Structures are given as C-alpha cells and as structure tokens.
Amino acid sequence: KSDNLICMKRVVTATDKGPVALTKADWGSHVLGADDLLIFSCTAVGVAQIRKRRGLQLHNDNVTGLGEERRMRTLMEAVVGRSSSWVGKTVTSREMQMAFKDRAAVVAVRQVATGSEAVDSKKAEKQYLLKGEEASDEESGKGGAERAFKVETGTLLLLEAYNDFAKTAPKDHIPMVSAVPGSKPPRWYTGKDKMRMAVVAFVLCSVIFTAAANILPLSVSGFCAIFAMVFLKVMTPQEAIKAVEGPTLLIIASSGGVGKAIQHTGLGEWLGERFVEMSFNSFIGLLIWFYVLLSVLGCFLNNNAQIVLVMPIAYSASLKAGVGFRPFMYLCMFMASISSFNIPIARATNLMICNRGPYTFGDFAVFGNLLQLFLMPFMLYLLWTFEQNDLWSYFNSVCEPYGSLC
C-alpha cells in the first residue's frame, strides 16, 4: 500500500509435505489457493482494511471464541500500563482473554523496541497473528493459538472487543484503550451472513415496490424496513438511531420554512418578475437564468434546500411569463443532482473522496463547470421541446393504464 499501512511479509501455501513459506521471488508467479496463509505487517487501520477485502478471512481462534455477535464488536488498541501484573512475565492469549472476561480477544501484539532491537526492523515491530495450527515457526505463521507473549510496559495489544469494552476494560492492566475507526468485523462469509444479505435485498425491493405501487406510504415502508434490519440483527438499535442525521434534517426543515417565507412575503413573486425581465419574456431565456441560479446555489446548499428555495421563485416566474411550471420543476430536480460537482464543500460525499483522490479545489471547479456546460444545451432543449409540443400530456396518456408504476 502506498500509504504504508499494509506490507505483506510472508506467503505460506499448503503442499503435500505440509505448509511451506514462499520466498518473495515466488510471490509473483504463485496462484493463491483457498488454504493459503498471508502474513502482513500493518497498522491497526491496515488490519481493518485487510478484513474488508472479500476473499480474505482472519484466522484467529481467540476471536472465534467470542461468539457470533460480530455486529457488537470492533477493533481496539490497548496499551499495557506499568502497574499491570503482566509486566515482565510471559502471558498467554487465553489468560489475557480471561482477564478481559471474554469481552475482548487478542488479534496481535506489538512489543516495545529497545536498544539494538530498534535497528532491526524484524524485531522492532514483531506482530503475532494467532493461528490454529500446531507448530512453533512464528515467521511462517504456524504457531499454536495458545501463544505466549513476554509483556512489558508499553506493549501494544490489538484486540477485537465489544463496543463497551473501552469503559469496562481492566484499567490495572490496560489503562489506555481506543477504538479503531471503521473496523467492525465483516459479516459476509458465513452461511447466516449470506442468508441475511438475501433477506436485506428482499426488504429493499419490497420498500421500493410498495412505495411505487402506492400500497404503503414511503415513511411507513421505510419504518418497517428499519424494524426488519434491527430484528434480523443487521444493525443495533443504537446504530439505527445514529443513522438519523439531525443536522441534515434541521437544514431541510429550516429550508422549508425559508421557502414558505419567500412565497408568503412576496419575495418569490418579486424575484420571479426580475427573472422574467432579465430573460426579456423569453421562455428559453428564463430556463437559462434558472439553470445558472441553480448551478450557483449548488455550491453552497444541499439538494433539498435548493429545491425548497428555488421552487417558489420558479413558480412565480412561470406565472408571470405565462408558461407551464413543469419544465422548471424538472429543471430543479435535475440541477439538484448535478450541481454539487462545482466545489468540494458542496456535498459531504465530495469531501470524502477529495483527499483519497487526491483532488484539489480546481479539479472540482473545472470538472463541475464543464459538466454543467456540456449538459446545459441538451437539458434545455429537451425541456423546451416537451413544453412546446405538449409531450407531457402524450406521455401521461401512455402511462395512464399502468398507474403509478409508470
């Protein structure tokens, strides 16, 4: 990995003579098998990233002993304190797990590098992934699951632990415990996981179908879907509550109030008149002005706020110009989707990928504006054609036999 989080150290493959560790020269030509063992040197974040790759599974008997409540667990780093009774002793992974009251299991241990060991990279950051085979060769990853470690002050433990372990951890042994972000165990490789995925896909399709067919309101079907996710143990009730983004809902609600104020105070009507004047009573000119307005607002507002604020103005402008409101309604829907590419701060998703790219402010500005300029003539021509030829009525008559599904 270019970010130095993960480095592969060994590849152990099964042969007729038993497990054999391949040399680096053989890695490029070796075809991975189902029972091959990959040994990595990595950070805690690197371990979390490796576990998210489908096809790779952490082989750890201690973690397996925690049970099946993986949705309640995460990776945590813990530092052994100087007051611990483990300091200076050899402690097995099972003894640690008993001290943790089976609320955490050891995934890896990094010993403290001192003196000449700091020069030797193999000794400075020795990590032990616990294996289930019976052998003593740690480099080939064939050591027994009940492995012993020489514990010193500052020894770093990588644990898979329940979410509340940071509060319930024995402070006499590990006074410092912190969770690794985004390190929940994967839940896709067991039979139950695959069955759960199929049920989730069915629930999602059911929500879409019931909402499209007007069988249930979207709010009711969505609530039933959330209840099903909690009942099927896809997520915990706490996770379901945290998924509700309060700031986003507040922005939507406040935008709705501002939109109502624009409509009732006459500001929307006044702005609509100004847009009609600037377009010289031209329908296509009015579309162009609203296209530009939505492009600018998309740099600062989310899509919900855009629609709520612009719709009253567009409605007043369409009445003043004596044209239909539908083209402006569809223009608002379209622009709310694509006008977020102008700057990185326009959407949270832009910020998520900005550093990963890495992308700059200029990349978004160039790509976003070019994209909108490219789509502008096609979109405006399509809306103008539908309005001038009254294609709305034609397609309504075509879809009428199929009801709300069309």
N, C-alpha and C positions, 0 to 999 in steps of 0.2 A: 504494500500500500504506500502511495506517495506521501501520506501524512504520518508515516512511521508509527501507526497504531498497531499494525499486524506484521509479523515476519515469520514465515514458515521455516522451521528448524529441522524437522525430520519427516520422512515418509516411510511408514512401516507397512509392508504388504505381506499377505499370507501366502506361503509356499508349501510344498509337500514336506519340507524339512522344518516347518514352523515359521513364525514371524521373522522377517528379515528387514533390516533398516537399509533403505536405498541411499546411495550417495547422490550429491547434488547433480552430478553429471547424468544420472539416470532419470531425474525427475521429468525432463522434457519429453522423453520417449515412453515413459510409463503410462499405461492406461489404468486409471483408477478403478478399483473393484468395490463391491458392496461392503467388504470387511476391511478395507484399507484404513490405516490409522494415520491421521495427520496431526503433527505436533507443532504448535505455534508458540512463539514468544510475543506477547502482546500486552497492551494495557487493559484495564478493566473495560473501557469503552470498546476496545478491539474484540474482547471476548463477546460482548453484547452484539457486535456487528457480525461476528462469525456465526453465532447461533441463529441469526435471522436469515442465513442463506439456506435455501431449501436443498436437501440432499446431505447436509452435514448435521450430525447429531452429537451432542456432548455425551461421552460415555463415562458416567460417573455414578458409582454405586451409592455414594453418600447422598447425592441429590435425589436419586430414585427412592431412597428410603424416606424422604419427606412426605411422600404420598402424591395424590393426583391434583391437589388444589393449586395448580400452577398459576391460575389467574390471580391468586392472592400473594404471589411471591415476586421478588425482583433481586437483582444482583446488588450486593453491598460490599463496600470496603471497610475493613476494621483494622485498627492498629493496636497491637498488644502493648499495654502500659507497663511501667516499671514496677507497679505494685502487684502485678499478676503472679500467682504461684507457679505459673508455667515457665517463667523466665529462668533460663539456664538448664532447663530439663528437656527431655525428649518426650513429646506428647503425640499420641496417635490422633488421627482424624475422628475416630469414634469417641474418644474421650472429649474432644472439643465439642462434638455434636451433643453429647450428654450434658456438658456444661451449659450448652445453649438450650437445653430442654426440648430438643428436637424441633426447634423453631428456625434453625439455620444449619446448613451443611457446607463443609469446606469444598470449594471448587479448585482453588490454587493458593499457593503460599509463596511469598517472595521474602527471602532472607535479607538481612541487613548486610550491606557490603562494607567491610572494614579493612584497613591496611592494604596489603598486596592484592586482596580479592577484588578491590575496586578497579585494578588494572585489567584483570582477567574478566572479559565480558561473559564467559560461561559461568563464572562463579558469582559475578556481581548481581545478576538478575536471574537466578535459578527459579524457574516456575515448575510446579509439580501438578500436572493434571492427573487426578486419581483414576486409576484403571482397575479393571476387574480380573485381569489375567494373573497367573501365578508365575512370577519371575522377579528378578531383582535389578534388571537393567533399566535404570531410570531414563537414560538417553533414548532408548528405543520405545519407551512408553509402555513397558510390560510389567510394571511394578504392581504389587497387590493393592487392593482397595484400602486395606487397613495399614496405611503407610504412616510412619512416624516422622516427626519433624523436630529438629533442635530449635527451640523457641528462644528468641532474645527480645530485649526491649526494642520496640520499633518494628518488629516483624509484621509485615502486611498480609492480612488474610483477605482473600476474595471469597465471599460467601453467597450462596443463594439462600435467601431468608424471606420470611413472611413480612408483609408491609409494616407491621407494628414492631418489628424486631429492633429498630433503631431506638425505641423507647424502653423496651423490655430487656435489652442486652445486658449481660452481667458486666457492670462497669468496673468491677475489680480486675477483670481480665482484659476487656476491650473498652476503654473509656471513650474512644472516638469511633463512631460508626456513621457512614454516609452512604446514601443510595446512589447507584449509578444510573444516570438518566437514560430512559428508553431501553431498559434491559430486562423487560418482562420475558419470561421463558416463552419460546414458540409453542404454538398449540395447533400443529397441523400434521404430525407424523403418526399418531396413533389411530386406531380404528374409531374410537369415540370422537376424535378431532375431525376426522373425515365425515362422519355422520353429522356432526354439529355444523360443519360448513354447508352440507347439503340442505339442512333444515333452515339455516340462515338465508340461503339463496331462495328457498321456497317462500319464506316470510317476506323477503324483499319484493319478490314478484307479486305476492298477494297484496301488499300495500299499493303497488303501482296499479294493479288490475282493479282493486276495489275503489280506488280514487278516480281512475279514468272512467269506470263504468257507473259512477255515481251511486255505488252500493253503500259506501260509508264515506263520511267526510274525511278529508286527509288528516285532520287533527285526531280523529278517533282511531283511524287505522294506524297512524304513527304511534299513538299511545299504546295500542295493542302490540305493535312490533317491539317497542321498548320493554314492555312487560314480558314478552316472549324471550327477548335476549337475556333478561335477568333470570327468568325461570330456567332457561337452558344453560345457565352458568357461563354464557359468553362474556358477560361483564358483571361486575358487582353493582349493587345499588349506589354506592359512593361514586363509582366511575360514571354511572348514568347521570347523576346529579352534576358532577364536574363537567360533563359534556355540554351542559347548558351554559352558553357564553353570555353572561349577564351584560357586559359592555356592549356586545353586538345587539342584543335585544333592546338595550336602552337607546342606542343610536337609531334603530329602526323606529321605536316608539316616539322618540323626540322628533325625528324627521317627519313622521306622520302629523304631529302637532304643528310643526312649521309649515307643512304643506297645506293643512286646513287654514292656518292663519293667512297664508298667501292668497288662498281662494276667497276667504270671507272679508278680508280687509280691502279688497280691490287691487292689491299689488299685482296679482296674477293677471287681471284684466289690463292694467296699465302696461305691464311688461309685454303682454300679448300685442297690444296696439303698437308699441315701439318696434317689435319684431316685424309686424306687418308693414310698417312704414319703411324699415330698412330693406325689406325684400321687394319694395315697390309693387305690393299686391300680387306678387308672383308666387304661385304655388311651389315651383321648384326652388325659387329663391328662399322661401320660408323653410323648406326642408334642409337647405344648405346651412342656414343660420342655426337651426336646432341641432344639426349634426355637429357643428363647431362647438356649440354650447355644451352638448353632452360630452364631447371629447375633452373639453377643459375641466368640467366638473368631475370627470372620471379620474382625474389626477389626485383629487382630494377626498372624494366621497365614495362610500361603497355603493354597490349596485342598487340596493333597496332605497337608500337615501336619494340617489339620482332620480329614480322613477317618481318617488313621492314629491320631490321638489319641482320637477320639470313638468309633470303631467298637468297640474292646474294652469301653468303658463301656456302649454301647448293647446289645451282645450280652449282657452280664451282666444288664442291666436287663430285657431281653426274657425271659430265662430266669426271673428272679425273679417277673415279672408273669404268666408263663405265656402269653405272646402270641408270635406269629411275629416273626422277625427282619427279614423283608423290608421292612416299612414303614419301619423305622429305617435300613436300608441305602439305600433310595431317598431318604429324607429327608436323609441325609448327602450323597448325590450332588447333590441339588437345592440344598441350602443352601451347599455349597461353591462353587456357581456364582454365586449372587446375593448372598451375604453380604459381598461385597467393596466394596459401594457405601456403607458407613457412614461411612468416613473416607478422606481422600486417601492416607494412607500404607499402606492395606491392600493395595494392589497397585501394582506398578510402572507399569502402564498408567494408573492414576488419576493418578499424579504427572506422567505425560507430557502429559495433557490439562488438568491443573489450571491451569497458567499460560497455556495457549493460550486457555482459555475466555473470560475468566479466571473460575475458580471458587474459592470460598472453602471453608474447613472446614465452615462452616454449611450450604453448599449440599449437600455430600455427606451430612451428618448428616440433614438434612431429607428429601432425596430418598431416601436409602438406607433410612431407617427407615419412611417412608411406603410405599415399595415393598414392604418385607417385611411390614408390617401389612396391606397390601392383598392380598398373595398368601397370607398365612397361613391364612385360613379355607378357601380353595379347595384348597390343598395338603393340609391336614389332613383335610378331608372326603373328598378323593379317596383318600388312604391308608387312612382308616377304612373306606370303602366296599369297597375291594379286599380288606381283611383280613376284614371281617365276612361278606362274600359269597363269599369264596374265589375271587375273579376271577383270581388268579394261575394256578390250575390250568386255568381255562377258556381263558385266552389262551395258555398253554403248549400245550394240545391243538390250538388253532387254528394255532399257528406250527410245530408239530412236523413237518408234511410238508415245510416249506421249510428245515429245518435251521437253521444258524447265520445265514443271510441274513435271517431274520425277527427 
